[in-house]
Amino acid sequence: MLNNKYSKVLTIILVILIIAIASILIFVGIDWYKAYMTDTDAEDFQDQFNDYLNGVSNNTQTPSNTEVVDPIIDPNSIVENTQSNTQTGEENNSSGLTYKGFNVVGRIEIPETDVDYPLLEKVTPASIQAAIGVMYGPGPNQVGNTVLVGHNFRNGTFFSNNKRLENGDKIYITDMQGNRVTYVIYQKYTTDPNDFEYATRDTNGKREITLSTCTDDTSGRLIIWAAEE
């Protein structure tokens, strides 16, 4: 009788373990599949982007003013500022090139972390599920500080591996006119989610970018500054 009870307990424990292992495998598999599809879509886009730039260089398309959209003060809640930016607006972005329903304003490459994604004109919950969003600033390769936001999904996509980046690493931004500018990282730190001084800092007439993503525990922001080489 006692042996039967032990057998039942062991059977229950075994079933629980099997279910737990299966759940973990399913979760990992889904996460891997999402990462695979994200990178596959981004690779497909690279050809479209190159075709677009070829059209621009051949004067078959007219590039638009790509100075960017409504600043978003809190990237955690993704709530847009109710005051419009007089330098920007959707009417100014008429390139016609879109990615997953969002207007494209450029491309970001970070060789150190295998990042190569479109830059989308604004940050919304949906846009940063698709690629990297421009949250604040004059726009790709413009004078001033342009803030780029990407998710930390910890699966290798978007800004998941920004913690691996160090001072001296290079970031390449290509705008819609085909200008590819090299930026060099010179500062990296974590800060409170409510801190926004990194976005509004004075660049003294230089072209700079800021990368912003969540820390692994989502309690703060990992911020990276880079200046034109």
C-alpha positions in Angstrom: 0.0 0.0 0.0 2.8 2.4 0.9 4.7 1.5 -2.3 1.5 2.4 -4.3 1.4 5.8 -2.6 5.0 6.5 -3.4 4.4 5.4 -7.0 1.5 7.8 -7.3 3.6 10.7 -5.9 6.5 10.0 -8.2 4.2 9.8 -11.1 2.7 13.1 -10.3 6.1 14.7 -9.8 7.2 13.2 -13.1 4.2 14.6 -14.9 4.8 18.0 -13.4 8.4 18.0 -14.5 7.4 16.9 -18.0 4.9 19.7 -18.3 7.4 22.3 -16.9 10.1 21.2 -19.4 7.6 21.2 -22.3 6.5 24.7 -21.3 10.0 26.0 -21.2 10.8 24.5 -24.5 7.7 26.0 -26.1 8.5 29.4 -24.6 12.1 29.3 -25.9 10.9 28.0 -29.3 8.4 30.9 -29.6 11.1 33.4 -28.6 13.6 32.0 -31.1 11.0 32.0 -33.8 10.1 35.7 -33.1 13.8 36.6 -33.2 14.3 34.7 -36.5 11.3 36.3 -38.2 12.3 39.8 -36.9 15.8 39.4 -38.4 14.5 37.8 -41.6 12.1 40.7 -42.2 14.9 43.2 -41.5 17.2 41.5 -44.0 14.4 41.6 -46.6 14.0 45.3 -45.9 17.7 46.0 -46.6 17.2 45.3 -50.3 14.1 47.6 -50.4 16.1 50.3 -48.7 19.0 50.0 -51.1 16.6 50.1 -54.0 15.1 53.2 -52.6 18.5 54.9 -52.3 19.5 53.8 -55.8 16.3 55.6 -57.0 17.3 58.7 -55.0 20.8 58.7 -56.5 19.2 58.4 -60.0 16.8 61.2 -59.3 13.8 58.9 -59.8 12.5 59.6 -56.3 12.4 62.9 -54.4 13.7 62.5 -50.9 11.6 64.2 -48.2 12.6 66.3 -45.2 13.1 63.6 -42.7 13.3 65.7 -39.6 11.4 63.7 -37.1 8.1 63.6 -35.3 6.5 64.3 -32.0 8.9 63.9 -29.1 7.8 61.3 -26.5 8.8 62.3 -23.0 8.4 59.0 -21.3 9.6 56.0 -23.3 8.3 53.6 -20.7 4.6 54.7 -21.0 5.0 55.8 -24.6 2.8 58.8 -24.3 3.2 61.4 -27.0 3.8 65.0 -26.2 0.6 67.0 -26.9 2.7 70.0 -28.2 3.7 69.4 -31.8 7.3 69.9 -32.9 7.3 72.7 -35.4 10.3 71.2 -37.2 8.5 67.9 -37.8 5.2 66.4 -38.8 3.9 63.5 -40.9 3.3 65.8 -43.8 7.1 66.2 -44.1 7.8 62.5 -44.4 6.7 61.7 -47.9 9.4 59.3 -48.9 6.8 56.6 -49.5 9.1 53.9 -48.0 7.4 52.0 -45.2 8.1 49.1 -42.9 5.3 47.1 -41.4 3.0 50.1 -41.8 5.4 52.8 -40.4 7.2 55.5 -42.4 11.0 54.9 -42.6 13.5 57.7 -41.9 16.7 55.7 -42.1 18.7 52.7 -41.2 20.8 51.8 -38.2 23.8 49.4 -38.2 25.8 48.3 -35.1 28.3 45.7 -36.3 29.4 44.8 -32.7 25.9 43.5 -31.9 24.7 42.5 -35.4 22.1 45.2 -35.4 20.8 46.2 -38.8 17.2 47.6 -38.7 15.0 50.3 -40.2 14.6 53.6 -38.3 11.0 54.4 -38.0 9.7 57.9 -37.7 8.3 57.7 -34.3 8.0 55.6 -31.1 4.7 53.8 -30.3 4.1 50.5 -28.7 3.5 49.0 -32.2 6.5 50.7 -33.9 9.1 49.5 -31.5 7.7 46.0 -31.8 8.7 46.3 -35.5 12.1 48.1 -35.5 13.9 51.0 -33.9 12.0 54.2 -33.4 13.1 57.9 -33.4 11.8 59.3 -30.2 13.2 62.8 -30.1 15.4 65.3 -31.9 16.1 66.7 -35.3 16.3 63.4 -37.2 18.9 61.0 -38.6 22.2 62.7 -39.4 20.9 66.2 -38.5 22.8 68.5 -36.2 21.8 68.0 -32.6 20.9 64.9 -30.6 18.5 62.3 -32.1 17.2 59.7 -29.6 16.7 56.2 -30.9 14.6 53.7 -28.9 14.7 49.9 -29.1 13.3 47.1 -27.1 15.5 44.9 -24.9 13.9 41.5 -25.6 17.0 39.7 -24.4 16.8 37.5 -27.5 19.4 39.2 -29.6 17.0 41.5 -31.5 16.9 45.3 -31.5 18.8 46.8 -28.5 18.9 43.5 -26.5 22.7 43.5 -26.6 23.4 47.2 -26.0 25.0 46.2 -22.6 27.8 44.7 -24.6 28.7 47.9 -26.4 31.6 49.9 -25.1 33.2 53.3 -25.7 34.9 53.4 -29.1 32.3 51.1 -30.7 30.8 52.4 -33.9 27.2 53.0 -35.0 26.3 53.7 -38.6 23.2 55.7 -39.5 22.0 56.0 -43.1 19.4 58.7 -43.9 16.9 58.9 -46.7 19.3 60.9 -48.8 21.8 58.0 -48.7 24.2 59.7 -46.4 25.9 57.1 -44.1 27.4 58.7 -41.1 29.7 57.0 -38.5 29.0 57.7 -34.8 31.4 56.6 -32.1 30.2 55.7 -28.6 31.7 57.9 -25.9 29.4 57.4 -22.9 27.2 54.6 -21.5 25.2 54.5 -18.2 22.0 53.6 -16.6 19.4 56.1 -15.4 15.9 56.4 -13.9 13.0 56.0 -16.4 11.9 59.6 -15.7 15.2 61.1 -16.6 15.1 62.9 -19.9 18.2 65.1 -19.8 20.1 62.8 -22.0 17.7 63.7 -24.8 17.7 67.5 -24.4 21.4 67.9 -23.9 23.4 70.5 -26.0 25.7 68.9 -28.6 27.5 72.2 -29.4 26.6 72.1 -33.1 27.6 68.5 -33.6 25.7 65.5 -34.9 25.0 63.0 -32.1 22.7 60.1 -31.3 21.5 58.5 -28.2 20.4 54.9 -27.9 17.8 54.2 -25.2 16.5 50.8 -24.0 15.4 49.1 -20.8 17.8 47.5 -18.4 17.4 43.7 -18.1 15.3 44.0 -15.0 13.2 46.8 -16.6 13.7 49.1 -13.6 15.8 51.7 -15.5 17.2 52.9 -18.8 20.4 51.9 -20.4 21.6 55.0 -22.2 24.4 55.3 -24.8 25.8 58.5 -26.3 27.6 58.5 -29.6 29.1 61.4 -31.6 29.9 61.8 -35.3 33.4 60.5 -36.0 
